[in-house]
Amino acid sequence: MADPDLQSPHWDVELDAPFKLRALRAGAHADRVSNASNEPARVLLVSTTNFPEIAEHVDTGTVLAMTAAGAGHVFPAGNRPVMEMLVVAVEAASEGAGS
């Protein structure tokens, strides 16, 4: 059995089995578990379900906003600034309220 690697923006370590780790929620850091070897590796990931949840894919910059199980929105990297998008949303809501 191979030992998987655990990577974050700040470090990269090889995990020796058995290894337990408590990851922090998004914003503090991002983690990735990988296996660079040709051997299989065993990894058990456990997650809580808290909504709303925001996740960022660190390689692409894509942001996922989950509002409920199976529901939410995806925002590709390079979108307009948040304040500009907020103005667009408020204007759209105002136009909808007037009809």
Stockholm file with secondary structure:
# STOCKHOLM 1.0

chainA/1-99         MADPDLQSPHWDVELDAPFKLRALRAGAHADRVSNASNEPARVLLVSTTNFPEIAEHVDTGTVLAMTAAGAGHVFPAGNRPVMEMLVVAVEAASEGAGS
#=GR chainA/1-99 SS CCCCEEECSSCEEECCSSCCCCCCCTTTCCCEEECCSSSCCCCCCCCCCCSSEEEECTTTCCEEEEEETTEEEEECTTCCCHHHHHHHHHHHHHHHHTC
#=GC SS_cons        CCCCEEECSSCEEECCSSCCCCCCCTTTCCCEEECCSSSCCCCCCCCCCCSSEEEECTTTCCEEEEEETTEEEEECTTCCCHHHHHHHHHHHHHHHHTC
//
